[in-house]
Amino acid sequence: MDSSFVGVISLVVTVCGIYCIYAYFDMKKTGEINGTLLLGNNIPAYKCKDKEAYLKKTMPMVLLLGVVTTIYGLIDLVNNFLLPLGIIDAAAMIIFLIVLVVFVVITTKCKKEYFNL
């Protein structure tokens, strides 16, 4: 794969992580569910049975995903453009993937619990 393409992917991952962190603080401030991140297109946020409880369960995962994604993206950018990090980059990717899977599992479980699906 071309290194500039991989660099673009690393940059996108970093920006996605920053967006997750922003979304966490925005949800904390407004008390509104970020539908893009937590619900998808087919589920309107107003149909939540208990918005506060839903946010209490999902927001920590949003913050964790944001931090891990941002760190992984930055490590991958360094790995691709500055100096090879080898095992550090691989470990960061594995941690990122684990957190991503856990995020999907938890948010899917919460959607089933708090929305009529």
Backbone as a printed PyTorch tensor [residue, N CA C, xyz], in Angstrom:
tensor([[[  0.8400,  -1.1700,   0.0000],
         [  0.0000,   0.0000,   0.0000],
         [  0.8880,   1.2380,   0.0000]],

        [[  0.5080,   2.2430,  -0.7170],
         [  1.2470,   3.4930,  -0.7990],
         [  1.2570,   4.1880,   0.5600]],

        [[  2.4250,   4.6970,   0.9770],
         [  2.5410,   5.2900,   2.3130],
         [  1.7020,   6.5490,   2.4740]],

        [[  1.4660,   7.3060,   1.3860],
         [  0.6260,   8.5000,   1.5110],
         [ -0.8260,   8.1200,   1.7760]],

        [[ -1.2840,   7.0110,   1.1890],
         [ -2.6460,   6.5320,   1.4500],
         [ -2.7740,   6.0730,   2.8930]],

        [[ -1.7820,   5.3550,   3.3790],
         [ -1.7840,   4.9000,   4.7730],
         [ -1.7530,   6.1100,   5.6990]],

        [[ -1.0110,   7.1390,   5.3250],
         [ -0.9630,   8.3670,   6.1170],
         [ -2.3090,   9.0550,   6.1820]],

        [[ -3.0340,   9.0440,   5.0810],
         [ -4.3760,   9.6330,   5.0560],
         [ -5.2960,   8.8570,   6.0000]],

        [[ -5.1890,   7.5430,   5.9730],
         [ -5.9990,   6.7160,   6.8750],
         [ -5.6430,   7.0320,   8.3320]],

        [[ -4.3720,   7.1710,   8.6270],
         [ -3.9390,   7.5120,   9.9930],
         [ -4.5030,   8.8600,  10.4190]],

        [[ -4.5070,   9.8110,   9.5100],
         [ -5.0530,  11.1400,   9.7980],
         [ -6.5630,  11.0620,  10.0370]],

        [[ -7.2640,  10.2900,   9.2290],
         [ -8.7080,  10.1160,   9.4000],
         [ -9.0060,   9.4690,  10.7540]],

        [[ -8.2350,   8.4580,  11.1230],
         [ -8.4150,   7.8000,  12.4240],
         [ -8.2190,   8.8150,  13.5500]],

        [[ -7.1990,   9.6360,  13.4490],
         [ -6.9290,  10.6490,  14.4680],
         [ -8.0850,  11.6320,  14.5800]],

        [[ -8.5750,  12.1080,  13.4460],
         [ -9.6980,  13.0520,  13.4350],
         [-10.9560,  12.4020,  14.0220]],

        [[-11.1820,  11.1510,  13.7220],
         [-12.3310,  10.4320,  14.2970],
         [-12.2150,  10.3420,  15.8190]],

        [[-11.0200,  10.1020,  16.3050],
         [-10.8030,  10.0690,  17.7470],
         [-11.0840,  11.4070,  18.3930]],

        [[-10.6120,  12.4690,  17.7580],
         [-10.8630,  13.8190,  18.2710],
         [-12.3610,  14.1150,  18.2610]],

        [[-13.0600,  13.6720,  17.2070],
         [-14.5100,  13.8700,  17.1340],
         [-15.2140,  13.1380,  18.2840]],

        [[-14.7770,  11.9350,  18.6010],
         [-15.3870,  11.1870,  19.7150],
         [-15.2030,  11.9330,  21.0290]],

        [[-14.0210,  12.4870,  21.2430],
         [-13.7740,  13.2590,  22.4630],
         [-14.6640,  14.4960,  22.4880]],

        [[-14.7610,  15.1870,  21.3470],
         [-15.6490,  16.3500,  21.2430],
         [-17.0960,  15.9400,  21.5310]],

        [[-17.5330,  14.8250,  20.9490],
         [-18.9110,  14.3560,  21.1340],
         [-19.1800,  14.0450,  22.6000]],

        [[-18.2180,  13.4570,  23.2830],
         [-18.3660,  13.1670,  24.7080],
         [-18.6490,  14.4490,  25.4870]],

        [[-17.8000,  15.4590,  25.2950],
         [-17.9760,  16.7040,  26.0410],
         [-19.2490,  17.4400,  25.6300]],

        [[-19.6260,  17.3370,  24.3730],
         [-20.8680,  17.9560,  23.9100],
         [-22.0780,  17.2820,  24.5500]],

        [[-22.0730,  15.9470,  24.6060],
         [-23.1820,  15.2330,  25.2420],
         [-23.2300,  15.5290,  26.7340]],

        [[-22.0650,  15.6380,  27.3500],
         [-22.0060,  15.9540,  28.7820],
         [-22.5820,  17.3490,  29.0380]],

        [[-22.2880,  18.2720,  28.1630],
         [-22.7450,  19.6530,  28.3270],
         [-24.2360,  19.7910,  28.0230]],

        [[-24.6890,  19.2050,  26.9170],
         [-26.0700,  19.4110,  26.4740],
         [-27.0510,  18.3740,  27.0110]],

        [[-26.5590,  17.2010,  27.3560],
         [-27.4450,  16.1270,  27.7790],
         [-28.1760,  15.4660,  26.6260]],

        [[-27.7700,  15.7770,  25.4090],
         [-28.4000,  15.2080,  24.2140],
         [-27.5530,  14.0640,  23.6680]],

        [[-28.2210,  13.0640,  23.1030],
         [-27.5420,  11.9030,  22.5240],
         [-26.9750,  12.2800,  21.1640]],

        [[-25.7210,  11.9440,  20.9320],
         [-25.1120,  12.1270,  19.6120],
         [-25.5550,  10.9480,  18.7410]],

        [[-26.5740,  11.1870,  17.9300],
         [-27.1430,  10.1200,  17.1070],
         [-26.1690,   9.5650,  16.0860]],

        [[-25.3170,  10.4050,  15.5520],
         [-24.3460,   9.9590,  14.5570],
         [-23.4240,   8.9040,  15.1440]],

        [[-22.9690,   9.1300,  16.3350],
         [-21.9910,   8.2410,  16.9620],
         [-22.6340,   7.0440,  17.6610]],

        [[-23.7830,   7.2580,  18.2740],
         [-24.3620,   6.2200,  19.1180],
         [-25.5750,   5.5000,  18.5260]],

        [[-26.2590,   6.1030,  17.5750],
         [-27.5220,   5.5140,  17.1460],
         [-27.5620,   5.0950,  15.6810]],

        [[-26.9620,   5.8340,  14.8150],
         [-27.0830,   5.5470,  13.3860],
         [-28.2970,   6.2530,  12.8080]],

        [[-28.5440,   6.0200,  11.5480],
         [-29.5910,   6.7490,  10.8310],
         [-31.0110,   6.3120,  11.1530]],

        [[-31.2040,   5.0730,  11.5430],
         [-32.5560,   4.5330,  11.6590],
         [-33.2090,   4.7260,  13.0130]],

        [[-32.4850,   5.2540,  13.9900],
         [-33.0320,   5.3670,  15.3380],
         [-33.0260,   6.8340,  15.7680]],

        [[-34.2020,   7.4420,  15.9120],
         [-34.2400,   8.8320,  16.3920],
         [-33.9960,   8.9000,  17.9010]],

        [[-33.2170,   9.8640,  18.3330],
         [-32.8420,   9.9940,  19.7400],
         [-34.0480,  10.2180,  20.6390]],

        [[-35.0840,  10.8580,  20.1360],
         [-36.2490,  11.1500,  20.9780],
         [-37.0130,   9.8900,  21.4070]],

        [[-36.7450,   8.7530,  20.7990],
         [-37.4310,   7.5140,  21.1560],
         [-36.7580,   6.7670,  22.3120]],

        [[-35.7420,   7.3610,  22.8940],
         [-35.0430,   6.7300,  24.0160],
         [-35.9490,   6.6950,  25.2350]],

        [[-36.0220,   5.5530,  25.8960],
         [-36.8760,   5.3720,  27.0770],
         [-36.3590,   6.1600,  28.2830]],

        [[-35.0370,   6.2270,  28.4510],
         [-34.4260,   6.9220,  29.5820],
         [-33.0810,   7.4960,  29.1170]],

        [[-33.1410,   8.7200,  28.6150],
         [-31.9630,   9.3440,  28.0060],
         [-30.7980,   9.4690,  28.9840]],

        [[-31.0840,   9.8570,  30.2230],
         [-30.0120,  10.0510,  31.2010],
         [-29.2900,   8.7310,  31.4900]],

        [[-30.0480,   7.6700,  31.6740],
         [-29.4410,   6.3600,  31.9490],
         [-28.6640,   5.8550,  30.7370]],

        [[-29.2100,   6.0820,  29.5490],
         [-28.5260,   5.6710,  28.3180],
         [-27.1860,   6.3900,  28.1890]],

        [[-27.2100,   7.7010,  28.4090],
         [-25.9690,   8.4670,  28.3230],
         [-24.9810,   8.0500,  29.4100]],

        [[-25.4840,   7.7670,  30.6080],
         [-24.6010,   7.3510,  31.6970],
         [-23.8540,   6.0610,  31.3500]],

        [[-24.5280,   5.1560,  30.6350],
         [-23.8950,   3.8870,  30.2670],
         [-22.9970,   3.9980,  29.0300]],

        [[-23.3410,   4.8700,  28.0950],
         [-22.5980,   4.9120,  26.8310],
         [-21.4910,   5.9630,  26.7890]],

        [[-21.6420,   7.0520,  27.5160],
         [-20.6470,   8.1220,  27.4270],
         [-19.2350,   7.7080,  27.8280]],

        [[-19.0510,   6.9010,  28.8770],
         [-17.6740,   6.4800,  29.1780],
         [-17.0240,   5.7290,  28.0130]],

        [[-17.8080,   4.9420,  27.2940],
         [-17.2530,   4.2200,  26.1400],
         [-16.9080,   5.1770,  25.0020]],

        [[-17.7010,   6.2260,  24.8360],
         [-17.3940,   7.2350,  23.8060],
         [-16.0610,   7.9020,  24.1280]],

        [[-15.8770,   8.2750,  25.3940],
         [-14.6160,   8.9120,  25.7860],
         [-13.4430,   7.9510,  25.6320]],

        [[-13.6050,   6.7150,  26.0800],
         [-12.5330,   5.7270,  25.9320],
         [-12.1880,   5.5100,  24.4620]],

        [[-13.2120,   5.3520,  23.6310],
         [-12.9650,   5.1770,  22.1970],
         [-12.2510,   6.3930,  21.6250]],

        [[-12.6620,   7.5790,  22.0180],
         [-12.0230,   8.7960,  21.5160],
         [-10.5610,   8.8920,  21.8840]],

        [[-10.2460,   8.6210,  23.1330],
         [ -8.8570,   8.7110,  23.6010],
         [ -7.9950,   7.6430,  22.9190]],

        [[ -8.4730,   6.4050,  22.9230],
         [ -7.6900,   5.3130,  22.3240],
         [ -7.5210,   5.5340,  20.8200]],

        [[ -8.5730,   5.9650,  20.1490],
         [ -8.4970,   6.1950,  18.7030],
         [ -7.5280,   7.3210,  18.3790]],

        [[ -7.5890,   8.3990,  19.1350],
         [ -6.6730,   9.5250,  18.9050],
         [ -5.2280,   9.0960,  19.1260]],

        [[ -4.9810,   8.3960,  20.2150],
         [ -3.6120,   7.9430,  20.5090],
         [ -3.1230,   6.9960,  19.4190]],

        [[ -3.9750,   6.0480,  19.0280],
         [ -3.5600,   5.1270,  17.9610],
         [ -3.2890,   5.8790,  16.6610]],

        [[ -4.1540,   6.8070,  16.2970],
         [ -3.9450,   7.5750,  15.0670],
         [ -2.6330,   8.3380,  15.0870]],

        [[ -2.3250,   8.9540,  16.2240],
         [ -1.0660,   9.7010,  16.3370],
         [  0.1510,   8.7750,  16.2760]],

        [[  0.0600,   7.6430,  16.9650],
         [  1.1580,   6.6670,  16.9030],
         [  1.3580,   6.1910,  15.4690]],

        [[  0.2590,   5.9290,  14.7750],
         [  0.3560,   5.4540,  13.3940],
         [  0.9210,   6.5280,  12.4710]],

        [[  0.5580,   7.7910,  12.7060],
         [  1.1460,   8.8820,  11.9160],
         [  2.6560,   8.9570,  12.1280]],

        [[  3.0900,   8.8770,  13.3850],
         [  4.5250,   8.8810,  13.6840],
         [  5.1990,   7.6920,  13.0110]],

        [[  4.5660,   6.5300,  13.1110],
         [  5.1130,   5.3130,  12.5130],
         [  5.2650,   5.4550,  10.9950]],

        [[  4.3240,   6.0960,  10.3530],
         [  4.3460,   6.1990,   8.8940],
         [  5.2340,   7.3240,   8.3640]],

        [[  5.4130,   8.3940,   9.1550],
         [  6.1070,   9.5550,   8.6080],
         [  7.4010,   9.9380,   9.3200]],

        [[  7.5610,   9.5790,  10.5850],
         [  8.7420,  10.0350,  11.3040],
         [  9.7380,   8.9240,  11.6050]],

        [[  9.2960,   7.9190,  12.3420],
         [ 10.1990,   6.8240,  12.6490],
         [  9.3820,   5.5530,  12.8560]],

        [[  9.9220,   4.4420,  12.4090],
         [  9.1920,   3.1780,  12.5570],
         [  9.0650,   2.7910,  14.0340]],

        [[  7.8480,   2.4860,  14.4320],
         [  7.5950,   2.1240,  15.8190],
         [  7.2980,   0.6330,  15.9960]],

        [[  7.1690,  -0.0750,  14.8930],
         [  7.0240,  -1.5270,  14.9150],
         [  6.0110,  -2.0650,  15.8880]],

        [[  6.5080,  -2.6770,  16.9450],
         [  5.6570,  -3.3700,  17.9130],
         [  4.7290,  -2.4000,  18.6370]],

        [[  5.1590,  -1.1670,  18.8530],
         [  4.3210,  -0.1690,  19.5200],
         [  3.1020,   0.1390,  18.6520]],

        [[  3.3290,   0.3150,  17.3610],
         [  2.2260,   0.5800,  16.4360],
         [  1.2800,  -0.6210,  16.3770]],

        [[  1.8350,  -1.8140,  16.3390],
         [  1.0050,  -3.0270,  16.2900],
         [  0.1920,  -3.1830,  17.5730]],

        [[  0.8160,  -2.9320,  18.7120],
         [  0.1070,  -3.0300,  19.9940],
         [ -1.0040,  -1.9910,  20.0860]],

        [[ -0.7180,  -0.7740,  19.6240],
         [ -1.7270,   0.2890,  19.6360],
         [ -2.9100,  -0.0880,  18.7500]],

        [[ -2.6270,  -0.6970,  17.5990],
         [ -3.6980,  -1.1150,  16.7040],
         [ -4.5520,  -2.2010,  17.3520]],

        [[ -3.9320,  -3.1400,  18.0240],
         [ -4.6790,  -4.2230,  18.6890],
         [ -5.5580,  -3.6510,  19.8010]],

        [[ -5.0140,  -2.7410,  20.5830],
         [ -5.8010,  -2.1050,  21.6550],
         [ -6.9650,  -1.3280,  21.0510]],

        [[ -6.6950,  -0.5780,  19.9790],
         [ -7.7460,   0.1660,  19.2940],
         [ -8.8600,  -0.7660,  18.8230]],

        [[ -8.5050,  -1.8750,  18.2020],
         [ -9.5080,  -2.8080,  17.6910],
         [-10.3190,  -3.4390,  18.8170]],

        [[ -9.6710,  -3.7660,  19.9180],
         [-10.3850,  -4.3310,  21.0750],
         [-11.3860,  -3.3150,  21.6210]],

        [[-10.9450,  -2.0740,  21.7950],
         [-11.8330,  -1.0350,  22.3130],
         [-12.9830,  -0.7890,  21.3410]],

        [[-12.7030,  -0.8080,  20.0530],
         [-13.7520,  -0.6170,  19.0540],
         [-14.8120,  -1.7150,  19.1470]],

        [[-14.3930,  -2.9550,  19.2770],
         [-15.3360,  -4.0730,  19.4000],
         [-16.1500,  -3.9460,  20.6850]],

        [[-15.4920,  -3.6130,  21.7850],
         [-16.2040,  -3.4460,  23.0560],
         [-17.2050,  -2.2980,  22.9490]],

        [[-16.8200,  -1.2090,  22.2980],
         [-17.7180,  -0.0710,  22.0790],
         [-18.9640,  -0.5120,  21.3240]],

        [[-18.7780,  -1.2460,  20.2510],
         [-19.9110,  -1.7110,  19.4420],
         [-20.8140,  -2.6350,  20.2570]],

        [[-20.2300,  -3.5450,  20.9980],
         [-21.0150,  -4.4910,  21.8010],
         [-21.8340,  -3.7400,  22.8550]],

        [[-21.1960,  -2.8470,  23.5920],
         [-21.8860,  -2.1320,  24.6630],
         [-22.9640,  -1.2050,  24.1160]],

        [[-22.6520,  -0.4470,  23.0780],
         [-23.6570,   0.4780,  22.5420],
         [-24.8140,  -0.2680,  21.8860]],

        [[-24.5490,  -1.4080,  21.2760],
         [-25.6310,  -2.2140,  20.7010],
         [-26.5330,  -2.7530,  21.8060]],

        [[-25.9320,  -3.2270,  22.8770],
         [-26.7030,  -3.7260,  24.0210],
         [-27.5560,  -2.5970,  24.6080]],

        [[-26.9840,  -1.4220,  24.7400],
         [-27.7230,  -0.2860,  25.2980],
         [-28.8480,   0.1610,  24.3680]],

        [[-28.6100,   0.1150,  23.0580],
         [-29.6990,   0.4680,  22.1300],
         [-30.8660,  -0.4800,  22.3020]],

        [[-30.5900,  -1.7620,  22.4430],
         [-31.6560,  -2.7450,  22.6260],
         [-32.3920,  -2.5270,  23.9380]],

        [[-31.6650,  -2.0880,  24.9550],
         [-32.2600,  -1.8790,  26.2720],
         [-33.1010,  -0.6110,  26.3380]],

        [[-32.6390,   0.4610,  25.6940],
         [-33.2790,   1.7710,  25.8620],
         [-34.1240,   2.2370,  24.6770]],

        [[-34.1340,   1.4780,  23.6200],
         [-34.9660,   1.8060,  22.4510],
         [-35.8070,   0.5920,  22.0920]],

        [[-36.9530,   0.8010,  21.5140],
         [-37.8130,  -0.3080,  21.0840],
         [-37.3240,  -0.8180,  19.7390]],

        [[-36.4110,  -1.7670,  19.7750],
         [-35.8510,  -2.3160,  18.5370],
         [-36.4000,  -3.6950,  18.2640]]])
